[in-house]
Amino acid sequence: MATRENPHELVELAREYYVSGFGRGPEFFEKPGSIVASVHGNYFTDIFGRQLFDTESCASAAYLGFGLPEVMQALREEMERVPSTTPLFVPTAPLLRLAEKLASITPGSLKYSVFAANGTDATEGAVKIARQYWKARGKGGKFKVLHRIPGDYHGMSLAMVSASGHTFRRAPYEPLMGGFVAFNAPYCYRCPYEHSLPGCRLLCARDLERVIQFEGPDSIACVITENTNTGLGIVTPPPGYMPLVRDICTRYDVLLIADEIITGIAKTGAWFESGKQGIVPDMLCIGKAISAGCGALAATHVTEEIGQVLAESGNLHHGFTYGGLGYLAAAGLAGIAYVERHGLLQRALDIERYMGNRMETLKSRSRIVGDVRMSGVLQGIELVKDRQTKSRFEDPRAVAAFIGDVGREHDVLLSCQFPHYGNIITMYLPLTSTDKELGKVCDAIEDAVRRVETAYA
Ligand SMILES: Cc1ncc(COP(=O)(O)O)c(C=O)c1O
């Protein structure tokens, strides 16, 4: 459905009054798909009437596409019943049902939910809880936060920017907060130690132990990490990496926070990627899909033990006026029920297989596909100028814009989210994607790769 507004006026309004994040300049608004008029299914329609398939599902929040009737009905009904709440003080029934559901689908002894609005509130909440937990246990000297570089992104607040592995997101806001210490993230395609599996014996994970020993375990509250490093273009952890990180944290009495804001809820073929990796973190941060893409809802999910220590130690001072809206919880629950009813955990793996086959074939035929990485519907295709040397393109921004434009010719939004790290086509495909839609995405990528090869390599 197109808008009744004059699209050219809207472009002017955006230029005149709207501050766009994520490095987008004023020229962005003229491109197809830049200002949305309506959304439906796996598509949105822009103000010029163009319908596009978004390979990022709105930053992975709309993991079931848009406007599923079951989700919309649950949302509407609860919104009419309780149109506004301050859940900081009083929860509603759907929020409690969602807390119960999360306890049943998260791994191990994870049990209690601290609800918040955005993912950033949930990750920052986890760090606050870690510090409060150690104080309550008489170990107030444990305050440092270890985080991975490069990549891992945990949100936009100053504390989470301090925990960020994105130099470009840190530099403008320096000086950052004290007490945050970085360690190397795994990246087998470009190993920071210039080593390889299996000979490396997971040096990247073992190096965490060195950092902990150097900093002093008595000063460290927690490690915060993604499983798959989505902030580096879907870098999946090498086999055994997450269990070793878990083991090191346990041995040194350091809490492990898994940031599953993107990876959480069915997208990797498991309810949570921590479960898929065989670990139980002490805290697990959930956002985006938790409301089935209907609005700002997130949770810091903690183990029974942490929940009890917090309860005994008095108040947790972490909550937001709109952090836990019941109608968003109702939508999220309807989304989870839809996943269960339609077997979408399996569908995530089928989508991985379909895309994997096409992308590996492309890699075998192309000079510039360096690496293909997938965890369910989360997928990264790393392009390089020269596969031998793995050198990146001279002007990754130009290549990223070019790929985006070729995608638009196919009515597919393709994104190289982080040109700072070269050209990695990054996708969070909806679980509701049909094979026909996946085929269309693959056609767009193949065309883009072929034309980048001619124009830039
Ligand atoms: C891994 C990860 N953590 C945290 C966040 C922050 O979530 P939000 O944008 O809802 O604050 C994001 C957002 O993209 C994310 O991808």
The ligand as a Gaussian input file, in Angstrom:
#p B3LYP/6-31G(d) Opt

LIG

0 1
 C       24.071000      -8.071000      19.532000
 C       23.320000      -6.834000      19.885000
 N       23.288000      -6.427000      21.162000
 C       22.601000      -5.326000      21.544000
 C       21.917000      -4.561000      20.626000
 C       21.179000      -3.325000      21.047000
 O       19.805000      -3.498000      20.899000
 P       18.846000      -2.218000      20.742000
 O       19.124000      -1.606000      19.407000
 O       17.471000      -2.791000      20.851000
 O       19.166000      -1.299000      21.878000
 C       21.915000      -4.944000      19.280000
 C       21.215000      -4.152000      18.263000
 O       21.351000      -4.287000      17.077000
 C       22.638000      -6.106000      18.915000
 O       22.684000      -6.505000      17.635000

